């Protein structure tokens, strides 16, 4: 399935979702189009290639995809990368931290010229007559992690931050009810409340109208976005609540 999140004469943002099999983690993929150029953000795993390629073709010729952006190194983000590299001439955008991990997804001989490496402070990608901003989001949950902010649509593609699973809707209308679908993931997979608080400060400095995570429902307006940010500010991960995990367990010493 796909849904258009924003569209004007020159600019379009589309979310693709529900392509996975039942035994896979559900993921979202994103296309940002400006003029005749596109960015594919988080292309996903290998089983969805043909579906995603076909859907993108209804919006833009896939050969016009200028960049393929991976927020981090996980397989649900970019295991399909080899398919896209063979099919297109796009540049791969990834943190410098994960440059040497990407060849594990690809055949030999991928030219270094096809990499755009992002340092820890983020960067910008020129797309048509606009720029997409890559925001640092380290330890949310990867130590080398980036999100994409589109100032034209005022959409933040937030990667794993804001993730939910099994919510029976595509957009969040009642944040208090939505917490049941997101709290477990955040407690287990996002290890640092300090990193989250710094991320909230960064997001509050931007004009964000929607936050769209890599998994699950989106936060579709400023009221819901603000409710999510307020929740994130006071959030405590499992490890901070359970430091006893790192105490010696005597049964291992017997």
N, C-alpha and C positions, 0 to 999 in steps of 0.2 A: 504494500500500500504506500501511497505518498500523499503528502499534504503540503500545500503552498503556505508558507509562513509569512511571506512578504512578497509583494510584486508591484513594480511601477513600470514605466516605459522602458527603462534600461536595466533594471536591477530585480533579481528574483532570488529567494531563498526557499529551498524545498527540503523537507524531511522525508526520508524513506524508512519504513518500519514493517515489522511482522513478516519478514522473509525467512526467518529461521525455522528449523525443525524443532520438535518438542524437546529433544535432548540437548539443545543448545541454549546458551545464555541469549536472551533477547537483546538486540542492539538496534540503534538508530544510525543511519548514515545521512550525510548532508551534502547538498550541492548549493554553492553560491555562484550565481551567474551575473556578470556585469557586461553589457554589450555582447560581444561574441566570444568572451572568455569565461572559463569556469574554474572553480576550486572544488575538488571532492575531499570532504573532511571525514576521516575515519571510515575507510571503505569496507571494513568488516572481514568476515571469514570467507573461506573458499566456497562454501555451498551456495552463496547468494550471488555469485559473479554474474551469471547470465540474466537473472531477474533484474539486478541493479543496472547492468549495462543497457538492457532494453528500456527500462524506465527513464534513464538519463537521456536516451536517444529521442524521447518525445519532447525534451526540453531544449537540448543543445546537442550538436554532434559530439560524441565522446572525444573525438580527436581534438576538440577545442578546449579540453580540460588542461589548463596550464600547470596546475599544481595538485598533487595528492598529499594531503597533510595527515600525519599520524600524531595524535596527541601524546602517545607514549608507545611502548614496545609490545604491549600485550597482543595475543593472537586474535582476540575479538575485535581489536582495532585494525590490524593490518595483515592477517595471515593470507589474505587474497592478493597481496601486493604483486606477486610474480605475474598473475594474470593481467593486471593493469599495466605493468611495465612492458610486457610483451605486446599488448594491444595498442598502447598509446605511447606518445613521446613526452609525457608529462614529467615534471621535476618532482622528486620525493622530498618532502619537508619533514624534518625530524630533529629532535634535540641532538646536540653534539654527543651527549652521553650515550645515545643508542645507535650511533652510526655503524659500529661494528657488529651490532646485533641484527640489523636488517638483512645482511647477506644470508642469514639462516632461513629467510623466507623466499629467497630468490635463486635462480640459476646462476652459474658462474658467469663472470664477464660483464656485470652491470657497471657502467662507466661511473667514475667518481663525479663526472660533470653533471650527472643527473641528480645529485644530492644538493639540497639547500639545507645547511646546518644552522640550527638556531642556538644561540648561546643562552646562558641562564637568565638573562635579563629580557628575553623576548625579542620581538622584531615586527616587521611589516612586510606584507606581500602585495605588490602592485597587481591590481586586477581591473582591466579596462580603464575607466576614469576614476577609480576609487582605490582605497587601500584597506586590506584586512589586517587587523592588529592581532599579533600572537602574544597572549598574556601568560606570564609565568604562573604556574599553579603547582609548584613542586610539593611532593609528598601527598598529593590529592589524586590518586594514591601513589603515583610513581615518583621517584626522586628526580626524574627528568620529565616534566609534564607541562604541556601547554594547552591553552584554550584559545578559541578564536572569537574575536569581537568584531562585528560588522557595524561600523558607525552609520551606514546608510539605513539599514533596517532596525538598528539598535537592538540586535539580537546577540546574545552571548551563547556560543556553543561550549558547554561547560565540561565536556568529558565525563568523568566519573562523579564529579561534584553535583549533587542533586539527584543521583540515580535512585530509581525505584523499580520494584519488580512486582508483577502480577496485579497492578492496579487496573480495574476494569474500565478505564477511560484513557483518552489520549491527552487531555489537558486537565490540569488541576484547577478545580473550582473551590474546594473546601480544604485549606491547607491542614487544619487540625485533623481531619479525617485521613488525609494523605500520609501523615507521618507513619502510620502503621506499615506502609509499603516501602518506606525508605530508611527507617531508623536502624534496622538490623544491618543493612549493608554498610552504612556510614560508620557504625560503631566498630565493625570488624575490619573494614578495608581502609579506612582513613585514620592513620595512626597519630596525628599531631593536631591538638586543638590550637597550638600556636600558629601553625601553618594556615588553618582554617580562618582564624581571626585576621591574619594578615591578608588573606584572600578577600575576606568580606570588606576590609578597608579599601582594597583596590577596586572591587566591583562598585562600591558606593561612590567612588570618584568618577564613574562613567555614567552615561545616560543609557540605562539598560531597560528595555521594555519587555523583553522575554528572555528567559533562561531555558535552554534546551539541552538536557544531558544526553549522554551516549546511550543510556538505558532508561526506558520507561517514559512516563508522562512529562509534559512540558509545563513550565510556569509562565502562563500566557499574558500576564499584565503586571503593571507596577505594584499593585496591591498584593498579589500573590508572590511576586519576586521579593518584596520587602518582608513579607511573613517568613519566607524561606531564609533570608539573610538574618533576620532576628533570631530564628531558631539556630542557625549555624553559629552565631556568635557565642552561644552558651553551651555548645555541644561538647561532650566529653567522649572520646573513643574508648573502646573496651580496654585497651592496654593501660590507659590512665586510671580506669576504674578498678582494674585487676592487676596491680603490680606483682601480686603473689605468683604469677606465672613464672617469674624468673628466680624464685626461691628453689633451692635444691629439694627435689622430691626423694625422700629416703628410700622409696621402693626401687629407685634406679641404682642405688648404691649397694643393695644386698647381693 
